[in-house]
Amino acid sequence: MPHSALPTVQSPLLAAVPGVRHAFFTRRGGVSQGLYDSLNVGRGSQDEPADVIENRARCAGWFGVAPEDLNTCYQIHSTLAIHADGSWGDVRPEGDAVVTKTPGVVCGALSADCAPVLIVDPEARIVAAAHAGWRGALDGVVQAAVDAMVELGGVPERMIAAVGPCIGPDSYEVGLEFLHRFEADSPGSTHFFRPGVSDDKRLFDLPAFVLDRLRTAGIEQREWVGRDTRIEEALFFSNRRAVLNGEGDYGRLLSAIALEA
């Protein structure tokens, strides 16, 4: 499959911005086998390292750049947003958001149920990719990414953001301790929870919560692409699905954005 033909999910909002390319890659179009079939980009997985390297190269090729221009972090569910002035190569700094105003540098986030967030300021020509699991979203990784863009001259009111494929509101069942943590750390967030299958369970709407975090950060133009990673097994990796199936490990999806050179 030519790199340019890799299947992707696109955000209509981001796709309308000239001079910017973005992709929420699916699990299709790579070389990995078995559980990792086939576009696994997770260097932290137990997949064959050579296959992961090839998959990352294919994603970089989709953007028309070299593999070393694909910048992703060693993700730790933090609020660390890192500026990328150039290519990181094989370096993986700890953090959960990448921000750049350098054309040709790709900002990427890895996920397998967590919410990937891509942001652009079309006027200041700044882009960012963030990894927002429940912990990062609650602690403020979205705000950290926006703040890093502001440091480079961005203005939140001009920014456009998209939340990519992630675990959907009907798939994310959690315990009451999860709800209580949100009540304590983010008062007023209980409306992101619905009753689960039993009294001690709740369903959490991660994409809606992340969209609300984007709104709080000042971004009015925002959307979720509406794809649930847990239930769409043919297209997406899912940590929750892997656990439910007793699979032991899982691949990682790439979401990325770049200014055209």
VOPAGU-2260 file (C-alpha; in pm, 1 decimal, decimal comma):
REM VOPAGU-2260
SITE   aa  ch    i         X         Y         Z
SITE  MET   A    0       0,0       0,0       0,0
SITE  PRO   A    1     144,8     342,3     -92,4
SITE  HIS   A    2     204,9     560,7     211,4
SITE  SER   A    3     -30,6     821,9      67,9
SITE  ALA   A    4    -310,1     560,9      67,0
SITE  LEU   A    5    -296,2     474,5     438,3
SITE  PRO   A    6    -651,8     479,2     575,8
SITE  THR   A    7    -716,8     775,3     804,6
SITE  VAL   A    8   -1002,1     937,1     990,1
SITE  GLN   A    9   -1026,8    1308,0     914,8
SITE  SER   A   10   -1172,8    1597,1    1110,9
SITE  PRO   A   11   -1382,4    1823,3     886,2
SITE  LEU   A   12   -1283,4    2123,3    1097,7
SITE  LEU   A   13    -911,4    2059,0    1064,4
SITE  ALA   A   14    -936,6    1949,8     701,6
SITE  ALA   A   15   -1071,7    2294,7     613,3
SITE  VAL   A   16    -754,7    2468,9     736,5
SITE  PRO   A   17    -516,2    2542,5     447,4
SITE  GLY   A   18    -150,1    2452,2     478,3
SITE  VAL   A   19    -207,6    2194,3     751,3
SITE  ARG   A   20    -217,5    1814,4     726,5
SITE  HIS   A   21    -359,6    1589,7     993,1
SITE  ALA   A   22    -441,9    1223,4    1030,7
SITE  PHE   A   23    -605,2     999,6    1284,6
SITE  PHE   A   24    -450,0     677,7    1155,4
SITE  THR   A   25    -634,3     348,2    1190,4
SITE  ARG   A   26    -474,1       8,5    1258,1
SITE  ARG   A   27    -477,2     -73,8     885,4
SITE  GLY   A   28    -194,4     -43,8     634,3
SITE  GLY   A   29     104,6    -165,3     836,6
SITE  VAL   A   30     326,0    -471,2     859,8
SITE  SER   A   31     271,9    -595,8    1215,7
SITE  GLN   A   32     121,3    -938,7    1279,4
SITE  GLY   A   33    -109,6   -1103,5    1531,8
SITE  LEU   A   34    -241,5    -881,2    1808,5
SITE  TYR   A   35     -64,2    -586,3    1646,9
SITE  ASP   A   36    -215,5    -627,7    1301,4
SITE  SER   A   37    -111,7    -410,0    1134,8
SITE  LEU   A   38     -18,3     -38,4    1175,1
SITE  ASN   A   39     107,3     -54,0    1533,8
SITE  VAL   A   40     330,8     247,3    1612,6
SITE  GLY   A   41     376,1     170,3    1981,7
SITE  ARG   A   42     744,2     141,2    2068,4
SITE  GLY   A   43     633,0      46,1    2418,6
SITE  SER   A   44     441,2    -257,8    2296,0
SITE  GLN   A   45     582,5    -611,0    2271,4
SITE  ASP   A   46     560,2    -602,8    1892,9
SITE  GLU   A   47     863,3    -667,2    1673,9
SITE  PRO   A   48    1071,2    -344,0    1690,7
SITE  ALA   A   49    1149,6    -357,3    1317,6
SITE  ASP   A   50     779,1    -370,9    1237,3
SITE  VAL   A   51     706,1     -69,9    1458,2
SITE  ILE   A   52     987,7     121,9    1288,0
SITE  GLU   A   53     843,2      41,0     946,5
SITE  ASN   A   54     492,6     140,3    1055,9
SITE  ARG   A   55     616,9     473,9    1187,7
SITE  ALA   A   56     802,4     528,7     860,6
SITE  ARG   A   57     481,2     467,1     669,1
SITE  CYS   A   58     297,6     724,5     878,9
SITE  ALA   A   59     577,5     975,7     827,0
SITE  GLY   A   60     560,7     901,5     456,6
SITE  TRP   A   61     190,2     988,4     456,3
SITE  PHE   A   62     297,4    1337,9     560,6
SITE  GLY   A   63     576,4    1339,2     304,1
SITE  VAL   A   64     850,3    1361,2     568,3
SITE  ALA   A   65    1133,5    1140,9     691,6
SITE  PRO   A   66    1072,8     906,9     988,8
SITE  GLU   A   67    1288,9    1122,3    1214,9
SITE  ASP   A   68    1046,4    1411,4    1159,1
SITE  LEU   A   69     766,7    1223,3    1338,2
SITE  ASN   A   70     788,4    1354,2    1693,9
SITE  THR   A   71     612,7    1156,8    1967,8
SITE  CYS   A   72     671,7    1145,7    2341,7
SITE  TYR   A   73     729,1     871,8    2592,8
SITE  GLN   A   74     378,7     921,9    2726,4
SITE  ILE   A   75     330,8     916,3    3104,0
SITE  HIS   A   76     -27,0    1047,0    3151,2
SITE  SER   A   77     113,9    1386,0    3251,2
SITE  THR   A   78      46,2    1750,9    3175,0
SITE  LEU   A   79     387,0    1804,3    3013,5
SITE  ALA   A   80     371,1    1983,2    2677,9
SITE  ILE   A   81     697,4    1998,0    2485,7
SITE  HIS   A   82     803,2    2240,7    2213,2
SITE  ALA   A   83     951,7    2076,1    1905,7
SITE  ASP   A   84    1170,4    2318,4    1710,9
SITE  GLY   A   85    1297,4    2040,0    1486,8
SITE  SER   A   86    1313,3    1664,3    1446,6
SITE  TRP   A   87    1363,5    1445,3    1752,2
SITE  GLY   A   88    1473,8    1136,2    1562,9
SITE  ASP   A   89    1473,8     841,8    1802,7
SITE  VAL   A   90    1457,8    1064,1    2111,4
SITE  ARG   A   91    1139,0    1027,8    2315,5
SITE  PRO   A   92    1114,1    1296,5    2585,3
SITE  GLU   A   93     867,8    1224,5    2863,9
SITE  GLY   A   94     544,9    1415,5    2814,1
SITE  ASP   A   95     197,1    1400,9    2666,4
SITE  ALA   A   96     175,8    1689,0    2420,7
SITE  VAL   A   97     393,9    1811,0    2134,2
SITE  VAL   A   98     374,0    2166,7    1997,8
SITE  THR   A   99     549,2    2324,5    1699,2
SITE  LYS   A  100     546,9    2619,4    1464,0
SITE  THR   A  101     813,4    2461,9    1240,9
SITE  PRO   A  102     682,4    2346,5     901,7
SITE  GLY   A  103     755,7    1984,0     819,0
SITE  VAL   A  104     778,1    1873,7    1181,8
SITE  VAL   A  105     501,1    1627,8    1266,5
SITE  CYS   A  106     346,4    1638,9    1614,5
SITE  GLY   A  107     207,3    1301,1    1714,4
SITE  ALA   A  108      18,8    1134,3    1998,8
SITE  LEU   A  109     -25,8     761,0    2058,2
SITE  SER   A  110    -344,1     607,0    2193,0
SITE  ALA   A  111    -549,5     290,7    2229,1
SITE  ASP   A  112    -871,5     422,5    2392,4
SITE  CYS   A  113    -730,5     746,7    2535,1
SITE  ALA   A  114    -836,1    1060,3    2349,4
SITE  PRO   A  115    -589,7    1203,6    2096,7
SITE  VAL   A  116    -631,1    1579,5    2052,0
SITE  LEU   A  117    -504,4    1777,3    1751,5
SITE  ILE   A  118    -505,1    2158,6    1763,0
SITE  VAL   A  119    -413,3    2434,4    1518,1
SITE  ASP   A  120    -397,8    2813,9    1530,7
SITE  PRO   A  121    -440,0    2889,6    1158,4
SITE  GLU   A  122    -325,9    3251,2    1186,6
SITE  ALA   A  123     -19,7    3204,4    1409,5
SITE  ARG   A  124      64,8    2879,7    1224,9
SITE  ILE   A  125     107,1    2662,0    1532,2
SITE  VAL   A  126      -1,8    2299,9    1574,7
SITE  ALA   A  127     -15,9    2058,1    1866,7
SITE  ALA   A  128     -94,2    1694,5    1940,1
SITE  ALA   A  129    -192,3    1578,3    2288,9
SITE  HIS   A  130    -261,0    1244,2    2455,0
SITE  ALA   A  131    -557,6    1278,6    2691,5
SITE  GLY   A  132    -653,0     973,8    2890,5
SITE  TRP   A  133    -886,5    1028,1    3181,2
SITE  ARG   A  134    -598,4    1116,2    3413,8
SITE  GLY   A  135    -428,4    1359,5    3177,5
SITE  ALA   A  136    -758,1    1519,6    3083,2
SITE  LEU   A  137    -854,5    1561,6    3447,6
SITE  ASP   A  138    -513,2    1695,3    3548,9
SITE  GLY   A  139    -496,6    1949,1    3263,5
SITE  VAL   A  140    -301,7    1821,6    2961,6
SITE  VAL   A  141    -535,9    2004,9    2723,7
SITE  GLN   A  142    -473,7    2335,4    2900,1
SITE  ALA   A  143    -100,8    2263,1    2900,9
SITE  ALA   A  144    -101,2    2211,8    2523,9
SITE  VAL   A  145    -294,8    2533,8    2469,1
SITE  ASP   A  146     -62,5    2723,3    2705,1
SITE  ALA   A  147     239,2    2595,2    2511,0
SITE  MET   A  148      81,4    2721,9    2189,8
SITE  VAL   A  149      16,3    3059,8    2352,9
SITE  GLU   A  150     386,6    3078,0    2443,1
SITE  LEU   A  151     458,6    3062,2    2069,2
SITE  GLY   A  152     208,0    3336,1    1988,1
SITE  GLY   A  153    -115,6    3140,2    1967,4
SITE  VAL   A  154    -456,0    3275,1    2066,0
SITE  PRO   A  155    -709,0    3022,1    2202,9
SITE  GLU   A  156   -1006,8    3197,7    2043,8
SITE  ARG   A  157    -851,8    3138,0    1701,3
SITE  MET   A  158    -766,4    2775,8    1761,7
SITE  ILE   A  159    -943,4    2477,4    1608,5
SITE  ALA   A  160    -933,2    2135,3    1773,5
SITE  ALA   A  161   -1044,5    1780,9    1706,7
SITE  VAL   A  162   -1068,1    1483,8    1939,9
SITE  GLY   A  163    -986,5    1165,6    1753,6
SITE  PRO   A  164   -1102,4     805,4    1784,8
SITE  CYS   A  165   -1119,5     703,9    2150,2
SITE  ILE   A  166   -1325,6     491,4    2383,3
SITE  GLY   A  167   -1685,2     604,7    2344,7
SITE  PRO   A  168   -1948,8     701,4    2601,7
SITE  ASP   A  169   -2125,1     364,6    2577,7
SITE  SER   A  170   -1803,5     163,8    2621,8
SITE  TYR   A  171   -1620,3     319,4    2915,4
SITE  GLU   A  172   -1750,4     155,6    3232,3
SITE  VAL   A  173   -1581,5     265,6    3555,7
SITE  GLY   A  174   -1622,6     220,6    3929,5
SITE  LEU   A  175   -1762,9     469,1    4179,3
SITE  GLU   A  176   -1413,3     561,0    4300,3
SITE  PHE   A  177   -1354,0     700,8    3951,9
SITE  LEU   A  178   -1665,8     918,0    3978,6
SITE  HIS   A  179   -1564,1    1037,0    4326,0
SITE  ARG   A  180   -1220,2    1139,4    4197,2
SITE  PHE   A  181   -1381,1    1356,6    3931,1
SITE  GLU   A  182   -1624,5    1505,1    4180,9
SITE  ALA   A  183   -1332,8    1602,7    4404,5
SITE  ASP   A  184   -1094,5    1732,2    4136,2
SITE  SER   A  185   -1341,8    1879,0    3888,3
SITE  PRO   A  186   -1661,2    1990,5    4063,2
SITE  GLY   A  187   -1957,1    1990,5    3826,1
SITE  SER   A  188   -1823,6    1706,6    3611,8
SITE  THR   A  189   -2078,3    1447,8    3726,6
SITE  HIS   A  190   -2291,1    1505,9    3415,9
SITE  PHE   A  191   -2022,4    1323,1    3216,0
SITE  PHE   A  192   -2127,1    1002,3    3394,1
SITE  ARG   A  193   -2433,6     782,7    3339,7
SITE  PRO   A  194   -2557,1     476,0    3530,2
SITE  GLY   A  195   -2380,6     151,1    3444,5
SITE  VAL   A  196   -2502,4    -207,4    3447,3
SITE  SER   A  197   -2503,8    -213,0    3829,2
SITE  ASP   A  198   -2528,7      38,4    4113,3
SITE  ASP   A  199   -2152,5      40,2    4163,5
SITE  LYS   A  200   -2073,3     115,5    3797,3
SITE  ARG   A  201   -2090,7     425,5    3580,7
SITE  LEU   A  202   -2038,7     500,0    3211,7
SITE  PHE   A  203   -1793,9     785,8    3153,3
SITE  ASP   A  204   -1807,2    1010,6    2844,6
SITE  LEU   A  205   -1437,7    1074,8    2780,5
SITE  PRO   A  206   -1474,3    1259,4    2447,0
SITE  ALA   A  207   -1735,7    1496,1    2591,4
SITE  PHE   A  208   -1511,6    1565,7    2891,6
SITE  VAL   A  209   -1214,3    1643,1    2667,1
SITE  LEU   A  210   -1429,6    1869,4    2448,9
SITE  ASP   A  211   -1533,5    2052,2    2764,5
SITE  ARG   A  212   -1167,8    2092,0    2863,2
SITE  LEU   A  213   -1103,4    2245,4    2521,9
SITE  ARG   A  214   -1392,4    2485,6    2574,8
SITE  THR   A  215   -1257,4    2580,2    2917,2
SITE  ALA   A  216    -919,3    2649,9    2754,2
SITE  GLY   A  217   -1091,4    2899,4    2523,8
SITE  ILE   A  218   -1135,9    2691,2    2206,8
SITE  GLU   A  219   -1484,8    2724,6    2062,4
SITE  GLN   A  220   -1422,3    2548,4    1730,3
SITE  ARG   A  221   -1388,7    2186,0    1835,1
SITE  GLU   A  222   -1533,1    1844,4    1754,3
SITE  TRP   A  223   -1507,4    1473,5    1826,0
SITE  VAL   A  224   -1477,8    1260,3    1513,3
SITE  GLY   A  225   -1725,0    1017,7    1668,2
SITE  ARG   A  226   -1538,7     687,6    1649,7
SITE  ASP   A  227   -1536,1     438,3    1938,6
SITE  THR   A  228   -1208,8     244,6    1954,7
SITE  ARG   A  229   -1343,5     -34,0    2175,7
SITE  ILE   A  230   -1623,2    -146,1    1946,9
SITE  GLU   A  231   -1461,2     -88,2    1605,0
SITE  GLU   A  232   -1211,9    -374,5    1628,1
SITE  ALA   A  233   -1137,2    -385,1    1255,7
SITE  LEU   A  234   -1014,6     -24,8    1255,8
SITE  PHE   A  235    -876,3      58,7    1598,2
SITE  PHE   A  236    -660,4     -80,2    1877,3
SITE  SER   A  237    -820,8     -76,7    2222,5
SITE  ASN   A  238    -670,1    -134,1    2563,5
SITE  ARG   A  239   -1011,9    -199,0    2718,1
SITE  ARG   A  240   -1100,0    -455,2    2452,5
SITE  ALA   A  241    -761,6    -626,8    2492,5
SITE  VAL   A  242    -818,2    -655,7    2868,2
SITE  LEU   A  243   -1172,5    -788,8    2825,3
SITE  ASN   A  244   -1043,6   -1045,1    2573,0
SITE  GLY   A  245    -744,8   -1141,9    2788,5
SITE  GLU   A  246    -503,2   -1060,9    2508,0
SITE  GLY   A  247    -211,1    -945,1    2722,0
SITE  ASP   A  248     -98,3    -658,0    2500,2
SITE  TYR   A  249    -228,1    -426,1    2229,5
SITE  GLY   A  250    -112,7    -196,3    1952,2
SITE  ARG   A  251    -111,1     181,9    1955,4
SITE  LEU   A  252    -270,2     419,5    1710,3
SITE  LEU   A  253    -106,5     738,0    1584,8
SITE  SER   A  254    -276,1    1076,1    1558,2
SITE  ALA   A  255     -64,6    1350,8    1407,1
SITE  ILE   A  256     -63,3    1701,9    1265,7
SITE  ALA   A  257     189,3    1915,4    1078,8
SITE  LEU   A  258     231,0    2245,7     902,5
SITE  GLU   A  259     305,8    2190,6     536,3
SITE  ALA   A  260     661,6    2283,0     447,1
